[in-house]
Amino acid sequence: MPQYETVVGLEIHVELATATKVFCGCTTAFGGEQNTHVCPVCMGLPGALPVLNRQAVEYAVRAGLALNCNITRNAVFDRKHYFYPDLPKAFQISQLYLPLCTDGWVEVFGKRVRIREIHMEEDAGKLVHDPWTDSTLVDFNRCGVPLIEIVTQPDMRTPEETVETVRQIRAALSMLGVSDCKMQEGSLRVDVNLSVRPMGSTALGTRTEMKNINSLKSIGRAVAGETARQIEQIELGRPIIQQTRRWDDNKNASMAMRSKEDAHDYRYFPEPDLAPLSLSDEWIESRRAALPELPEQKRVRYPAEFGLSAYDTDILVSEKTLCELFERTAAICGKPKDAANWIMGEILAALKERGESPDQLTLAPEALARIITLQSGGEINRNAARQTLTAALAGETSDVDEYIKANQLAMVGDASALMEIVKQVINADPDSDAAYRSGKEKVFGFLMGQAMRALKGKGDPGRLKELLKQGLG
Ligand SMILES: [Zn+2]
């Protein structure tokens, strides 16, 4: 039985978070009444001329710098021709010959996955099937939203490496703030190019492409599933056909959609309505200097500065919201380890339970910091801290102190209040009292338990012990 190797390359489409579209002034806001975010340019009306959005170029350059690319000083736009009802011009403005960024890389499990290029392009509209009239309608609101397409070299070999590559790229882009990177809303879409070959061979096998996979989990499953299908075809002596396939996560299988096009099928030619870009070295270097701290730098800093484990660090830095919550909470309360533990434990568990992703987290760092301060100062116990955090996560309270007061969660440390309970416990159980006096010391533990129960676990254990001894003595 020959052994096979999987070869994966990725094309990742990312919507840039600019306020307006890439070649006109229409808003990029998600949603909105159909065909209201449109104008002659993004509708492709005759005679309308594109004007390049400066912010989109800057975002694309930042992405390129963060992913270790070279920036092309005189990048050029090209027309990519194809007919589809969601593309009113019948061509998409993209970049083929001189893309904006080239030759980058991202480090994945200690090895480099190379990035061949990042080019800019415009998004197409959306087709909506109307079941009432059994017809298909077109919504052009998304038409002309700026995209970057990140194209990797075929450097991934396993489902895990593929998923991790996407995770790393997504983390870097969301840290840069150039995209919201919401896979569930389609702002980050992944195409997986995959082939298999006999182990030890260096030639590439025939590849298939699975388009628009919209979650990390599905990407891993798609790589495993398509690998198995291709190996089966080869073993049966059937050829692999170069084609575009659709990954169906429910069926755990890919389906053929159409034969895969090559670049020459699109009749690319330079876009005559847009001049080549002219980016100066000074401007590019100023953009490089303005980059925020990136995940790979946080990955070094968190263990060194806060003593976090590599595992915790890895999970925190993969999500911008988690990093921000962690760093701000730690800065407010001065307890980074506690902050990391609460995030890794209760907070991620609560998100998972609600089926939400970390980018939907709205917990204020002030609230988490206050809970940590109160618990570490002995003013609330762990259960009370957990209950308060759960309420804050669910949006039931924004004021931690008020919630603790309203729900009587604070520890009882006041001597007279504790003494009151001690007296009640002893009076209610004269036998135990007598037994203790006659030397049966283990009765003490029983009475402590009774007192703690009466206090609903909120008694300061040290002081309670002291007072109980006094009461019995
Ligand atoms: Zn427009």
Residues whose N, C-alpha, C, O or C-beta is under 5 A from the ligand:
A	BS01	ZN	C24 G25 C26 H37 V38 C39 V41 C42
